[in-house]
Amino acid sequence: MADSNNLPALCSIDEFLKHDYDFIVIGGGTAGLVVAARLTENENVNVGVLEAGLANIGDPMIMTPAMYTKAIGDPKYDWLHMSVPQKSANNFVVGQPRGKGLGGSSAINFQMYVRGQQLDYDDWEKLGNKGWGFQDLLPYFTKHEHFDDPAGYSTASNIPLETTYDASLHGTNGPIHTSFSTWRLPQETEWIAASSTLGEKMGSPLEAWNGDHMGIHHSLSTIDRSKGELTGTRSYATTGYFLPNAGRPNLKVLTEAFVTKLVISDDGEVTGVEFLHSEKSHTVLAKKEVVLSAGAIKSPQILELSGIGNPSILASAGIKCVVDNARVGENFQDHPVTAMGYELVDGEKTLDMLQNESELQAAIASYATEKSGPLSSGGATLGFTSYASLSTPSEVKSVQELIFSDKPTGHDEATKKLIADSLEDDNYGSIQLIIMPITMDLRLPGDQRALLQAPPEQLGKNGIVLAAALARPLSTGTVHISSSDPQVDPLIDPGYLTHPADVEVLIKGLELLEKMVATSPFKEKIKRRYHPVDLDFGDKKSVEEYLRKTCATEYHPIASVAMGKKGVGAVDDRLKVWGAKGLRVVDASVMPLHVSGNIVSTVYAIAEKASDLIKEDWGL
């Protein structure tokens, strides 16, 4: 790893303010560090990055793969955002974890590396976003990836890999390492085996990153398993895009810099950024462009604080409207997830074994000496199934009719049609399925710290959690300011389960999970369902009630500054904010429609493509 005491790009406030910049990047997160790294490949381009959090270089809480369970909910690493009460999800206030510090959410996520399906990105293009189809994005998926082939791992796997792959479809020279876990639990393998008996497309896919990832499999994680000094550690935006380039004289990064607003003229031209550092206000200018990469929650907030948004919303917060762009903060989407918890038969071990001091010390020793064992693994076993394969034709038709009814959704008619079509597609992963090899407290799904701990009655026991998440929710929400104070969080409303079609699809997911538990060789490992203890799957109303009481975030907020045609999107297909000049948004907020699976790979691809768009537009 680079010497954390010798990183010229990581500078003081005085050093940062000395320089002139062509581009200012707001947010040194997953996308922002990509843009900064790619633009500064040209030594004549000067880039300044403003990051509100700490640098956290080499922090074991980030670098140790399994420690994400502790980083989430810790104010040093997590913004601790909370939703407004969710009226269709038991009125719960649901935690919205977002990474705070260099690397953003790539520093605290579960490290699951999943590409969406080909249909996801092709549908973006169908919505009018030229150049954003699957074939257009594929070069950027491979550009950011450094696939570590299992054949070259220095640590042997404790359990065989139950996934085939085609190394030629992966990038091998990118900054972000992807790999298969070398430490697996037998329950994961048995879950895959049981699932493969439940349908033609439920077995492990031949190659889950080629645009078709149907079936259950051992997935990739953003963990470095090369033979270098970072083997066995998290690979994220900081290690991939910042540290290798921290010696560039044309790159400056300032941490603990809290952006308050953009410098914007009355005609909508953005020329700089205002920010707080050590409680003092500063202004920095950009000769060419400001790139907003603050994420799906902070990006719309900063736009609205700067007078870019819906005039009535801005007025209610005491902000003068400079650019009328009513799509800012609208169309907010997240993957809603529900889950059930199971206690395993005596003798079975999961990550719960780390509650035992001797097991914990053994795991620490294994990681310290060999970078292997339980602490070397992130979330790694998952899969996808179609709604059509779980439903009768009449059920599919009924849900499609719900989509086109007068039920509330923020999607336009074109988007509703794409979602409806995907639900009848037997090759589209409408439902993501995940096994978490640990006991979790599912009673208060909105409380992230509580969720990632075992409930008192399950302490000392080994368990698993099976989860089902919805790929394309009809339910959409909003992110809007309610105050002109930048240190007051915006009102975050994901709108979980406000559309009845989402409920119908997720119920099928819960039913499938219960069927998996009753299938050999997985069922022999299950002692009982610890949550919910009593649930009658023959009573649909009871299942729906349970769903609404356990709905939570899958940590994939997008679309609050969505790409689209003028009047439909907040930014155009080159990610320029409609109505403004000198301003681009590059992060998950620009995704117009959700994708099937975890989003970090897509965010990296977006940022790589955006970097090329910026270079093209400025002739760099």
N, C-alpha and C positions, 0 to 999 in steps of 0.2 A: 504494500500500500504506500501511496505517496506520504512523505513526511508531513504530518499535520502542522508542524511548526514552520514549514517552508512552502507555503502556498501563496505566491505573490498575488494571485487574483483575489484572494480573500483578504479584503483590506479594511482599514479604519474609515470612519466617517470623513476625516480630513483628507485622506488619500482619495476617497471616492469623489469628493467634491472638486478635487483639483483638475479632473479630467473632463474633456468634451466627449460626447457620445453621439454616434450615429443612431443607435437604437437603445432604448431603455426597455428592459423586460421586467414586468411586474410579476413576481412570483418565481422563486428558484425551486420549483417543484418538478413533477414528472415531465411536463411539457416545456416549461420555461428553460430548464437546463439544456434540453435538446436544442432549442432555438439558439441559445447563447453559444453553445459549442459549434453548431454548424455555421453560424454567421461569422464567427471569429476564425474560421478556417482561412478566411481572407484577411491577411495581416493588415490591410488598409481599412478594415471595418472595426470600429470601436463599439463595444457593447457593455452596458452597465446593467447589472441584475440587482433588484431590490427584493430581499426575502425577509419576511416578518419574524420568522423563527430563528432558532440557533443553527449553527453549522453542524453540530453533532457528528463531526468527523471521527470515524472509528469507534463510535459508541457501541458497546456490546449489546445494549438493548435493541439496537437496530441491526447490527451485523449478525447476531446469533439468530438463525431462522425461526426457531420456535418461540422467541420472545415477543412476537407480535401480540400474543395474548395479554402481555403486561403493558406494552406500549400504548395499545388502544385504551383510551380512557385516562391516560396520564397527561396532565396539562403541559408537560415539557414537550411532548411529541404530538399531541392531538388538540385541535381547536375546541373540542368538546361542544360542538354545535348541537342544538336540540330543535326538534320540530315543534310546531304548534300542535295542540291536541288533535289527534286524528279521529274525526267524527265517525268514520266507518271502520275503525280499528280499535274499538273499545275505549275511545277517547284517550288512548295512551299518548304521552309525549315520547317520541322515539329519538334516541340518540343518533346523531349523524356524524360519525367520526371522520375527520379529515386531517391529513398529515400536516404537522406544523414543524417547519425546519427545512433545511436543504434536502431536496429529494421529494418533498411533499408526501403524498399518500403512498408513493412507491417505497417509502421508508418504513411504513407500518402495516402494509396490506398483508394478506394471507399468502402472497407470493404465487398464487395460481396463475399460470400462463396459458391463456386460452385465446385463440382467434375466433372471431365470430364466423358465422356461416357466409358462404358466398352471397346468398340472398340478402343478407343484412346490408351489405355495402352496395349491391346492385340496386336495392330499393332506395338508398340515399340518392343515387343518380336519377332514378325514376321520379323523385320528388323535385327534380330540376337542378340538382347539384352536379354540374358537369365535372368529370374528372375524378369522381369519388366512388366509382364502382370497384368491385373486387379486384379486377385485373389492374386497375390504376393504383390501388393501394398495396398490392402484393409486393412490389419492389421495396416499399417502405417497411413492410413487415420483416422482410429478410435483411434489410439494411440495418435495422437496429438490433437484430438478434445474433448472438454468438452461441450456437447450439453445441453443447458439450456432449458428444456421443458417448453412451455408456461403455463402449468398447475401450475408451481411454481413461476411465475413472481409476483413481489410485486406491479407492476403497471399494471392496466388493459388497454387493447387496446382500442383505440377510435373507431376503425372499425374492424369488425370480420376478422380473418385470412382466406384467400381464398386458403389455401394449406393444404393438408393432409400430414402426415409424419408417419414414423415408427421409434420410438425412439430406437428400438433394433438394427437398422442399423447404429447408430451413436455412437461415443465414448462418454463416460460420465466422464472420469477421466483424460483426457488430459489437457495440459497447455493452449490451445487456446479455449476460449469460443465462441460458435456460438449460435445465437438466432434469433428469428423473431422480427421485429420491433414492438414496441407497439404504435407507432404513424404513422398512414397511412393517405394517401389522398384518397378521394372518386374516383378521376380520375383513380387511380391505379386499384381499384376494378372494375370499369366500363370498363377499358381496358381489364382486364382478362375476364369479361363477354362477351364483344364483340368478343374477339379472339376465345372464345370457340365455337362460331357459325360458324367459318370459316373452320372447318375441324375436322375430328375425333381425330387427335392428337394435336389439338391446345388448348384443355382444360387443366386445371391444372393437372399435373401428380400425381399419387398416392403417390410417394416418389421419389423426384428428385435427391437423393444422392445415389441411388442403382445401378448406371451405366446406367440409362435410364432417361434422364431429358427432354424429348420432351413435349412441351406445355408451356403455360404462367402461371406464379405463383408468389406469394409472396415468395421471397427467404430468405435464411439465411444470416446473416451478422456476422462478427467477432466483436461482441459487447457483453460485459459481462452483462447478465441480471440475474445473481445469486443474492442471497440476501446478498452478502458480501459488503465490503467497495468500491469495484470497479464497482458496478452495474451502468449501464448506460454509461460506458466508453469503449473506444476502447480496444479490446484484441489483443495484437500483440506480436511479438517475445520478446520484452523487458519485458512486464508484465508476459508473460507465461514462458519464458525459462531463462531469466537473473535474474530478481528480486528475485524469490523464491530460487535461488542458489547463490546469491551474497555473502553469508557468507562462501562459500567453500574456504578453504585455498589453494586448488590446482587449483583454477581458478583466472586468472588475466586478466583484460580488460583495455586496454589503448586507450583512445579516442584522437582525433586530431592527429592521427598517419597515415601519408600518405605514403603508400607503393610505392616504386619506382622500385624495381626489386627483383627477387629471387636470393639467393646465390646458384649458380649452377656450377658444375665442367665441365670440357671439355667432360667428358663421360656422361653428362646429369643427374648427381645425384644432387638433390636439398637438401640442408642441412640447409637453413635458409632464412631470409628475410632482405632486406635493407629498411629502412623507414625514413621519415623526421618527426621530432617533434620539434615545435618551431624553425623551420628553421635550425635545426641541424640534421646531418645524423647519424643514428644508425644502428647496425646490431644485430639481435637476431637469435639464432640457435634452430633447432628442432632436438631432438635425434632420433625421429622416422619418422615424416612426416610433411609436410606442406600441409594444406588444404586451397585451394583457393575458397573463397565464396564471390567474389566481384561483382557478377551479370553478366548479359549477355553483358554488355558494358565494364565494367572494367576488368573482368577476361581475355578475350582475349587480352586486352591491356597489362596487366601485364605479360602475357605469352610472348608476342612479345617483350616487353622491356627487357625480360630476355634471349632472344635468342631462343625462342621456337616458331616455325612457318614456314611459307613459306620463303625459303632463299632469293628469289628475293624481296619480300616485306620488309624483314628485312634489306637487303642491301640498299634499296632505302631510308631507315630511318637511315642508318649509324649504324646498329646493326649487330654484328657478330652472325651467326647462330650456335647454339650449338646443338639443336635438330631439325631435319628436320621433321616438322609436318604441311603439307600444308593445313590441315583441320581446323587449328586454325583460327578463325575469319570468316570462311565461313558458309554457310547454315543459316545465320541469318534470323529469322522469327518473324513476329509480326501479330497481328490481325488488319487488316485494318478496319476502321469503317466509316460509313457515317451517316448523320442524317438530319432530317427536324424539323423545329420549328413551333409550333402552339399557337396562342393566344386563350385563353378561353373566354367563354361568361361571361358577367357581373355577379358578385356575386360568381364566382368560385375562390378559393384560392389555391395557390401552395406555394412553398418556396419563391416565389417572394414577398409574403406578408411581409417578413422580411425587405424589403426596407422601410416599414412604421415604424417609430420610436416606436410607441406604441405597435405594434405587436412584434417588436424585443425585447423590454423590457419585454413583457409578456413571450416570449420564453426563455429569459435569466432567468427570475424568475422561470419558470416551471422547467428548467433544474437544477438550483441551489438548489431548494427545494425538487424535486421529481425525478430528473434525467429522466424526461420525456419531451414530446413535440418535436417540430421540430429539436432542436439541438441534440436530443438523437438518431437520425436516420441517417443511411448511405444509399447508393444505395441499394434498396431492392426488386424491382419488375422487373422481366425479364422472358425470355423464349427462346425456341429453336424450329426451324422448319427445315425440310429437304428440300434440293433442289428438290428432286424427287417429293414431294407433290405440288410444285409450278410450275412444268414444264411438258411438254408433253414428251413422250418417245423419240421423235425425237430431242427435245431440249437437253435432257440428253445425248443422243448419240453424238450430235454435240459438246457439251462441252468436252466429253470424248475424242473425236477425236482431239480437240484442245490440250488437255493435252499431247497426244502422238505425236503431230506435232513437228516441229523444233523450236517452240517458246521457248525463253530462260527461263530456270528455273534452280535453283541450286540443285533440287532434282534428285536422281538417278532413274533408271527405276523401281526398286522395290517400291520406295516411290510413284512415279507417279501412279503406279497401285493401291496402297492402297487408294490414294486420289480419283482416278477415280471410284473405287468400292464404296466408301462412298457416292458419289454424286447420285448414283442410289439406295441407301439404304433409304427406307422410314422411317427407325427408327434411322437415324443418323442426329444429329443437325448441319447441315452445316452452318446455319445462326443463330446467336444470336440476339435477339430482346430485347431492353431495353427502359424503360420509365424513363426519368429524369424529376422530377416535378419542373422544374425551367426554366426560359428563358435563353438561351445561345446565344452568338454571333457566328453564324456559317460561317461568311464571311471569317475569317482568321483562319481556323482550326488548323494551325500549331502553333499559338500563344496561349500558355496555359493560360496566365493571361487574355487575351482578350476573349478567348473561354468561360471561366467560369463566364463571366459577361453578363448582358443584353445589347443589342445594344441600343444606345440613344433613338431611336424612340419607343422602347418598355418599357422604364422605367415607373414604376407606373402601369404596366399591369401584369396580371397573365398569365403565359404560361407554356408549357411543351415542351420537346424535345423527339422525338422518334428516336432511333438509330438502325442500323443494322450492325452487324460485321460478318466477314468471319472467320469460324473456322479453315480451313485448306488452307491457301494461297498457290497457285502455285508459286507466286512471292516470291523470296528469295533475301537476300541481304548479306552484309558483314560488319564487324567491324574490321578495320585495323589501325595501327599506321601510321602516316606520319612523325613523328619526334621522336628522341631519348629522348626528354624532357618528363618526365612522367606527367608534369602538363599541357601539351597540350592534349586536348581531341583527341581521335581517330576519324577517319572519319567513321561516322555512316550512312550506306546506307540501309534502310529497303527494298528498291526496290518496294515500294507500286505500285500495279496495273501494273507492267511491264509484267505480263502474262495475255492474254485476257480472259482466263477462269475465273479469279477472277472477272473481270468486269461483265461477264454474270451472275455469281451467285449473286453478290451484287445488280445488277439491280432488280433481283427477290425480294430481300429483301426490296428495296425501294418501289416496287409496292405493296408488302404486307402491309407495313406501311400505305400507302395511302388508301388501302382497309379497314384497321382497323379503320381509321379515319371516314370512311363513313358508319360504322356499329354501330347500336344501341346496348347498351345504351351509347356508347362512343361518337357518333357523335353529340349528343345533347349538349355536353359540349364544342364543338369546334366552335369558332367564325370565325377564318380564319387561313390560313397558312401564317405566317409572313416571313418564309424563307424556300424555295424560294417562292417569291410572285407569279411568273408565271413559271410553269413547265408543259409542255404537256406530259403526260405519254404515249400518243399515238405516240410520236416521240422518238424512241429509241436513236437516236443520241444526242438529247437534254438531255435525262436522263443520258447517259454516260458522257456527258460533265459536267453535274452537279456533278456526282459522282467523277470525277477527281478533281473538284474544292473544294470538301468538304471532301476528304479522309484524315483521321487523324489516330493517334495511339489509340488503346484501352488499352495501357499501359501494354502490355504483351510480351515484347521481350524475345526470347529464342534462343537456338540452336547454338549459336556462338562458343561453344566448345562441339559440340554434341557427344553423345554416339553412338558408332557403331563399326563395324569391322575395322580392321586396313586398312587405305587407304580410308575408308568411313567416319569414325568418328574421332574426335580428342582425345576422351578418350574411354577406353574399358568399358565393362558392370559392372566393379567394380569401375568405375569412375577414374581410373588411367590414366594419360596422356601418350598416345602412345609415346615411345621413351625416356621417362624420368623415373627417379627413385625417390622415396620419395615424390611424388607429386600427389595429387588428386584434382579434381574440384567437388564442391558440391554447385550447385545453379541452376537457371533456364537455364543457358547456356548449360547444358548437355542434355536437352530434345531434342530428335532427330526429333520429328514431333509434330506439334501443336495439342492442345487438344480443344475440344468443351467447351468453357467457360473460366471464370476467373481463374487465375493460382495459387493464393496463397495457396490453399489447396494442390495442386500438389507439390509445392515447399516444403512445410512442410513435405509431405510424402516422397519426395526424400531425404530430409535431415535426416529424421528418419531412413530410410532404409540405407543410406550411413553410418550413425553412427554404425549400426550393422555390415555393411561390414568391417569397419575399426576395430571394436572390434574383428571380426572373423580373419581378416588377421594378427592381432598382438596378438592373443590369450588372449585378455583382458576380 
